[in-house]
């Protein structure tokens, strides 16, 4: 499955599917910001939103402890 952190949490809680969880990340939030800026496809607003979402997902993933 290709799911986000919240989806992984839900699958894990359900206990229905026995699986391993893998979270693919960039080395750091700063690196993520640099990569997104280099693409030149994001406005400052969308860039901040994407980076903020990534920070939230990383914190949630760390709290879950399943990756």
Secondary structure, 3 states (H helix, E strand, C coil): CCCCHHHHHHHHHHCCCCCCCCCCCCCCHHHHHHHHHHHCCCCHHHHHHHHHHHHHHHHHHHHHCCC
